[in-house]
């Protein structure tokens, strides 16, 4: 189900920002940042917060396993790629 019409974000995407250990965004703005976009009209903020709380509770009660974790947080992927590139450059300079 689409939660945010402005950014075309689904329930699954919003819930997917919560890590299996229950960590992740606590506000709608943080969830949008994690997904690489920003809130526009704000009508979905209450629903996004509710979905985040629901996902966090589900992860806590299901042995740290979250079925909605089908996407990677855009912020974490970007940081990981940047760190990998830094390591490659360091290796080249050392050689």
MMTF fields as JSON, N, C-alpha, C and O atoms, coordinates in Angstrom:
{
  "mmtfVersion": "1.0.0",
  "mmtfProducer": "UNKNOWN",
  "numBonds": 379,
  "numAtoms": 380,
  "numGroups": 95,
  "numChains": 1,
  "numModels": 1,
  "chainsPerModel": [1],
  "groupsPerChain": [95],
  "chainIdList": ["A"],
  "bondAtomList": [4, 2, 8, 6, 12, 10, 16, 14, 20, 18, 24, 22, 28, 26, 32, 30, 36, 34, 40, 38, 44, 42, 48, 46, 52, 50, 56, 54, 60, 58, 64, 62, 68, 66, 72, 70, 76, 74, 80, 78, 84, 82, 88, 86, 92, 90, 96, 94, 100, 98, 104, 102, 108, 106, 112, 110, 116, 114, 120, 118, 124, 122, 128, 126, 132, 130, 136, 134, 140, 138, 144, 142, 148, 146, 152, 150, 156, 154, 160, 158, 164, 162, 168, 166, 172, 170, 176, 174, 180, 178, 184, 182, 188, 186, 192, 190, 196, 194, 200, 198, 204, 202, 208, 206, 212, 210, 216, 214, 220, 218, 224, 222, 228, 226, 232, 230, 236, 234, 240, 238, 244, 242, 248, 246, 252, 250, 256, 254, 260, 258, 264, 262, 268, 266, 272, 270, 276, 274, 280, 278, 284, 282, 288, 286, 292, 290, 296, 294, 300, 298, 304, 302, 308, 306, 312, 310, 316, 314, 320, 318, 324, 322, 328, 326, 332, 330, 336, 334, 340, 338, 344, 342, 348, 346, 352, 350, 356, 354, 360, 358, 364, 362, 368, 366, 372, 370, 376, 374],
  "bondOrderList": [1, 1, 1, 1, 1, 1, 1, 1, 1, 1, 1, 1, 1, 1, 1, 1, 1, 1, 1, 1, 1, 1, 1, 1, 1, 1, 1, 1, 1, 1, 1, 1, 1, 1, 1, 1, 1, 1, 1, 1, 1, 1, 1, 1, 1, 1, 1, 1, 1, 1, 1, 1, 1, 1, 1, 1, 1, 1, 1, 1, 1, 1, 1, 1, 1, 1, 1, 1, 1, 1, 1, 1, 1, 1, 1, 1, 1, 1, 1, 1, 1, 1, 1, 1, 1, 1, 1, 1, 1, 1, 1, 1, 1, 1],
  "groupList": [{"groupName": "UNK", "atomNameList": ["N", "CA", "C", "O"], "elementList": ["N", "C", "C", "O"], "formalChargeList": [0, 0, 0, 0], "bondAtomList": [1, 0, 2, 1, 3, 2], "bondOrderList": [1, 1, 2], "singleLetterCode": "X", "chemCompType": "L-PEPTIDE LINKING"}],
  "groupTypeList": [0, 0, 0, 0, 0, 0, 0, 0, 0, 0, 0, 0, 0, 0, 0, 0, 0, 0, 0, 0, 0, 0, 0, 0, 0, 0, 0, 0, 0, 0, 0, 0, 0, 0, 0, 0, 0, 0, 0, 0, 0, 0, 0, 0, 0, 0, 0, 0, 0, 0, 0, 0, 0, 0, 0, 0, 0, 0, 0, 0, 0, 0, 0, 0, 0, 0, 0, 0, 0, 0, 0, 0, 0, 0, 0, 0, 0, 0, 0, 0, 0, 0, 0, 0, 0, 0, 0, 0, 0, 0, 0, 0, 0, 0, 0],
  "groupIdList": [1, 2, 3, 4, 5, 6, 7, 8, 9, 10, 11, 12, 13, 14, 15, 16, 17, 18, 19, 20, 21, 22, 23, 24, 25, 26, 27, 28, 29, 30, 31, 32, 33, 34, 35, 36, 37, 38, 39, 40, 41, 42, 43, 44, 45, 46, 47, 48, 49, 50, 51, 52, 53, 54, 55, 56, 57, 58, 59, 60, 61, 62, 63, 64, 65, 66, 67, 68, 69, 70, 71, 72, 73, 74, 75, 76, 77, 78, 79, 80, 81, 82, 83, 84, 85, 86, 87, 88, 89, 90, 91, 92, 93, 94, 95],
  "secStructList": [7, 3, 3, 3, 6, 6, 6, 6, 3, 3, 2, 2, 2, 2, 2, 6, 6, 1, 7, 6, 6, 1, 7, 1, 7, 7, 1, 2, 2, 2, 2, 2, 2, 2, 6, 6, 7, 7, 7, 1, 1, 7, 6, 6, 2, 2, 2, 2, 2, 2, 2, 2, 2, 2, 2, 2, 2, 2, 2, 2, 2, 6, 6, 6, 7, 7, 6, 6, 7, 7, 1, 7, 7, 2, 2, 2, 2, 2, 2, 2, 2, 2, 2, 2, 2, 2, 2, 2, 2, 2, 2, 2, 2, 2, 7],
  "xCoordList": [0.841, 0.0, 0.891, 1.866, 0.562, 1.3, 0.915, -0.264, 1.923, 1.707, 1.901, 1.139, 2.917, 3.239, 3.037, 3.776, 2.041, 1.755, 2.797, 3.114, 3.327, 4.292, 5.577, 6.124, 6.059, 7.296, 7.058, 8.011, 5.806, 5.39, 6.156, 6.885, 5.963, 6.592, 5.547, 4.434, 5.928, 5.007, 5.26, 6.27, 4.324, 4.474, 5.759, 6.519, 6.003, 7.178, 8.468, 9.398, 8.537, 9.731, 9.95, 11.069, 8.88, 8.973, 9.415, 10.329, 8.776, 9.141, 10.549, 11.225, 10.992, 12.316, 13.452, 14.605, 13.158, 14.213, 14.597, 15.619, 13.789, 14.085, 14.97, 14.623, 16.112, 17.058, 16.497, 15.607, 17.002, 16.519, 16.636, 15.884, 17.57, 17.705, 16.756, 16.785, 15.92, 14.944, 15.457, 14.717, 16.716, 17.247, 16.814, 16.381, 16.934, 16.563, 15.873, 15.875, 15.291, 14.669, 13.505, 12.754, 13.378, 12.285, 11.229, 10.085, 11.616, 10.685, 10.461, 11.223, 9.413, 9.128, 10.266, 10.661, 10.795, 11.9, 13.126, 13.783, 13.445, 14.589, 14.357, 15.286, 13.13, 12.807, 12.96, 13.494, 12.497, 12.632, 14.1, 14.499, 14.918, 16.347, 16.968, 17.778, 16.585, 17.12, 16.745, 17.509, 15.587, 15.12, 15.567, 15.231, 16.324, 16.875, 15.9, 16.06, 14.898, 13.95, 13.578, 14.163, 12.617, 12.187, 10.676, 10.054, 10.079, 8.624, 8.216, 8.939, 7.073, 6.607, 5.426, 5.593, 4.256, 3.068, 2.895, 2.259, 3.451, 3.388, 2.155, 2.048, 1.22, -0.004, 0.248, -0.571, 1.348, 1.629, 2.459, 2.688, 2.909, 3.839, 3.3, 4.042, 2.063, 1.483, 1.49, 1.818, 1.134, 1.129, 2.545, 2.765, 3.505, 4.899, 5.405, 6.032, 5.143, 5.553, 4.918, 5.568, 3.662, 2.957, 3.587, 3.766, 3.925, 4.558, 5.944, 6.329, 6.693, 8.01, 7.89, 8.645, 6.929, 6.71, 6.272, 6.72, 5.398, 4.918, 6.065, 6.172, 6.914, 8.044, 9.033, 9.568, 9.277, 10.2, 9.679, 10.449, 8.382, 7.766, 7.814, 8.065, 7.579, 7.611, 9.017, 9.185, 10.021, 11.406, 11.772, 12.455, 11.325, 11.654, 10.998, 11.541, 9.842, 9.121, 9.4, 8.913, 10.166, 10.405, 11.874, 12.412, 12.521, 13.915, 14.833, 15.705, 14.651, 15.473, 15.391, 16.349, 14.282, 14.087, 12.945, 11.855, 13.186, 12.152, 11.925, 12.803, 10.77, 10.454, 10.389, 10.562, 10.144, 10.014, 11.371, 11.41, 12.468, 13.814, 14.293, 15.37, 13.496, 13.835, 14.593, 15.064, 14.72, 15.468, 16.563, 16.452, 17.599, 18.668, 18.463, 18.009, 18.798, 18.696, 19.643, 20.833, 19.13, 19.934, 21.122, 22.195, 20.959, 22.051, 23.157, 24.333, 22.781, 23.781, 24.487, 25.689, 23.774, 24.397, 25.393, 26.503, 25.023, 25.912, 27.172, 28.272, 27.025, 28.179, 29.075, 30.298, 28.479, 29.259, 30.046, 31.206, 29.439, 30.132, 31.27, 32.345, 31.033, 32.09, 33.266, 34.421, 32.979, 34.056, 34.827, 36.05, 34.136, 34.8, 35.729, 36.839, 35.294, 36.116, 37.347, 38.429, 37.211, 38.35, 39.375, 40.576, 38.914, 39.823, 40.571, 41.757, 39.9, 40.537, 41.614, 42.708, 41.327, 42.291, 43.492, 44.631, 43.258, 44.346, 45.249, 46.471, 44.653, 45.451, 46.315, 47.462, 45.781, 46.53, 47.721, 48.818, 47.494, 48.556, 49.653, 50.826, 49.265, 50.246, 51.115, 52.236, 50.608, 51.339, 52.402, 53.091],
  "yCoordList": [-1.175, 0.0, 1.245, 1.313, 2.205, 3.464, 4.326, 4.585, 4.763, 5.601, 7.068, 7.93, 7.341, 8.713, 8.857, 8.279, 9.624, 9.841, 10.747, 10.585, 11.694, 12.643, 11.946, 12.277, 10.984, 10.275, 8.835, 8.104, 8.424, 7.075, 6.041, 5.197, 6.139, 5.217, 4.262, 4.661, 3.005, 1.984, 1.679, 2.086, 0.961, 0.483, -0.323, -0.143, -1.2, -2.075, -1.259, -1.59, -0.208, 0.623, 1.323, 1.366, 1.865, 2.556, 1.574, 1.871, 0.414, -0.589, -1.114, -1.51, -1.12, -1.609, -0.741, -1.172, 0.467, 1.326, 0.901, 1.345, 0.047, -0.439, -1.679, -2.646, -1.637, -2.754, -3.924, -3.736, -5.125, -6.3, -6.176, -6.821, -5.352, -5.187, -4.113, -3.805, -3.548, -2.546, -1.121, -0.181, -0.948, 0.405, 0.994, 0.273, 2.282, 2.945, 4.259, 4.735, 4.839, 6.154, 6.13, 5.158, 7.227, 7.353, 8.352, 8.318, 9.226, 10.234, 10.016, 9.317, 10.625, 10.535, 11.143, 10.588, 12.27, 12.922, 12.042, 12.001, 11.324, 10.416, 9.256, 8.822, 8.755, 7.662, 8.14, 7.418, 9.343, 9.889, 10.062, 9.751, 10.559, 10.706, 9.354, 9.242, 8.352, 7.004, 6.475, 5.725, 6.859, 6.407, 7.33, 7.101, 8.372, 9.252, 10.272, 10.738, 10.622, 11.642, 12.527, 12.402, 13.408, 14.269, 14.414, 14.307, 14.659, 14.819, 16.072, 17.068, 16.016, 17.159, 17.824, 18.875, 17.244, 17.878, 17.555, 18.321, 16.436, 16.084, 15.335, 14.987, 15.073, 14.369, 12.939, 12.368, 12.366, 10.975, 10.817, 9.689, 11.897, 11.828, 10.967, 10.162, 11.119, 10.336, 8.844, 8.021, 8.494, 7.093, 6.535, 5.383, 7.331, 6.882, 6.593, 5.558, 7.484, 7.245, 5.973, 5.203, 5.755, 4.558, 3.3, 2.311, 3.325, 2.176, 1.898, 0.739, 2.948, 2.77, 2.082, 1.161, 2.542, 1.944, 0.488, -0.375, 0.224, -1.145, -2.062, -3.188, -1.586, -2.394, -2.645, -3.746, -1.621, -1.765, -2.802, -3.622, -2.776, -3.736, -5.147, -6.107, -5.283, -6.597, -7.179, -8.372, -6.354, -6.836, -7.286, -8.295, -6.55, -6.893, -8.197, -8.919, -8.504, -9.703, -10.926, -12.015, -10.773, -11.89, -12.267, -12.437, -12.397, -12.867, -12.057, -12.626, -10.759, -9.866, -10.196, -9.962, -10.727, -11.054, -10.212, -10.202, -9.513, -8.623, -8.935, -8.701, -9.453, -9.862, -8.688, -8.868, -7.492, -6.347, -5.787, -4.791, -6.375, -5.87, -6.231, -6.805, -5.896, -6.246, -5.15, -5.361, -3.979, -2.895, -2.451, -2.645, -1.869, -1.333, 0.167, 0.828, 0.683, 2.114, 2.843, 2.531, 3.802, 4.53, 5.226, 5.294, 5.736, 6.411, 5.412, 5.681, 4.261, 3.27, 2.704, 2.446, 2.51, 2.022, 3.054, 2.693, 4.328, 5.387, 5.47, 5.585, 5.414, 5.474, 4.261, 4.393, 3.089, 1.883, 1.978, 1.569, 2.509, 2.672, 3.678, 3.471, 4.767, 5.764, 5.169, 5.396, 4.408, 3.792, 2.781, 2.695, 2.015, 1.044, 1.756, 1.287, 2.869, 3.638, 4.194, 4.21, 4.646, 5.169, 4.06, 4.293, 2.862, 1.739, 1.385, 1.058, 1.446, 1.142, 2.172, 1.808, 3.453, 4.517, 4.347, 4.493, 4.041, 3.826, 2.692, 2.792, 1.601, 0.46, 0.842, 0.404, 1.649, 2.066, 2.943, 2.807, 3.842, 4.732, 3.971, 4.34, 2.898, 2.109, 1.268, 0.905, 0.959, 0.094, 0.808, 0.201],
  "zCoordList": [0.0, 0.0, 0.0, 0.748, -0.819, -0.891, 0.307, 0.551, 1.045, 2.229, 1.872, 2.31, 1.08, 0.685, -0.818, -1.616, -1.184, -2.605, -3.253, -4.431, -2.495, -3.049, -3.502, -4.554, -2.714, -3.027, -3.462, -3.732, -3.531, -3.89, -3.044, -3.566, -1.742, -0.802, -0.244, 0.096, -0.161, 0.331, 1.806, 2.379, 2.395, 3.782, 3.904, 4.856, 2.959, 2.994, 3.005, 3.74, 2.211, 2.183, 3.522, 4.033, 4.081, 5.37, 6.45, 7.219, 6.515, 7.513, 7.284, 8.233, 6.047, 5.705, 6.212, 6.196, 6.662, 7.212, 8.625, 9.15, 9.243, 10.59, 10.483, 9.805, 11.159, 11.145, 11.94, 12.769, 11.701, 12.429, 13.943, 14.674, 14.425, 15.872, 16.419, 17.611, 15.55, 15.981, 15.913, 16.204, 15.531, 15.413, 14.073, 13.173, 13.959, 12.718, 13.006, 14.141, 11.992, 12.157, 13.135, 13.218, 13.872, 14.825, 14.348, 14.8, 13.444, 12.931, 11.435, 10.768, 10.94, 9.51, 8.702, 7.676, 9.148, 8.446, 8.348, 7.308, 9.445, 9.433, 8.469, 7.788, 8.408, 7.48, 6.037, 5.195, 5.756, 4.407, 4.045, 2.922, 4.988, 4.742, 4.401, 3.481, 5.143, 4.931, 3.547, 2.94, 3.055, 1.748, 0.614, -0.548, 0.957, -0.064, -0.614, -1.742, 0.16, -0.288, 0.902, 1.978, 0.713, 1.801, 1.776, 0.718, 2.948, 2.983, 2.212, 2.204, 1.577, 0.793, 1.487, 2.106, 1.4, 1.975, 3.464, 4.187, 3.928, 5.34, 5.788, 6.964, 4.891, 5.288, 5.75, 6.471, 5.352, 5.689, 6.958, 7.395, 7.553, 8.691, 9.833, 10.395, 10.173, 11.271, 10.936, 11.79, 9.711, 9.285, 9.241, 9.615, 8.792, 8.742, 10.15, 10.376, 11.096, 12.49, 13.035, 13.741, 12.711, 13.163, 12.579, 13.29, 11.298, 10.647, 11.226, 11.379, 11.546, 12.151, 13.509, 13.82, 14.313, 15.636, 15.501, 16.255, 14.539, 14.293, 13.875, 14.361, 12.984, 12.513, 13.64, 13.771, 14.454, 15.573, 16.554, 17.054, 16.836, 17.756, 17.167, 17.895, 15.877, 15.232, 15.275, 15.526, 15.034, 15.072, 16.476, 16.649, 17.471, 18.854, 19.281, 20.117, 18.717, 19.143, 18.269, 18.573, 17.197, 16.276, 16.194, 15.099, 17.331, 17.379, 16.463, 15.807, 16.413, 15.587, 14.104, 13.368, 13.661, 12.254, 11.719, 12.291, 10.635, 10.099, 8.622, 7.792, 8.305, 6.935, 5.975, 4.769, 6.485, 5.59, 5.174, 4.452, 5.593, 5.345, 3.942, 3.782, 2.923, 1.547, 0.824, -0.293, 1.443, 0.813, 1.763, 2.974, 1.236, 2.059, 2.184, 1.25, 3.334, 3.584, 2.635, 2.588, 1.888, 0.905, 1.559, 0.959, 2.756, 3.452, 3.784, 3.537, 4.342, 4.709, 3.485, 3.537, 2.4, 1.172, 0.661, 0.268, 0.657, 0.181, 1.025, 0.485, 2.339, 3.231, 3.001, 2.953, 2.859, 2.601, 1.313, 1.266, 0.27, -1.009, -0.896, -1.457, -0.17, 0.012, 0.779, 0.417, 1.836, 2.612, 1.789, 1.902, 0.964, 0.098, -0.876, -1.127, -1.42, -2.355, -1.654, -2.242, -0.424, 0.334, 0.545, 0.41, 0.875, 1.09, -0.191, -0.14, -1.331, -2.623, -2.92, -3.35, -2.699, -2.947, -2.02, -2.463, -0.74, 0.209, -0.226, -0.117, -0.723, -1.182, -2.381, -2.479, -3.289, -4.472, -4.057, -4.6, -3.091, -2.652, -1.922, -1.991, -1.217, -0.482, -1.421, -1.065, -2.608, -3.546, -4.3, -5.119]
}
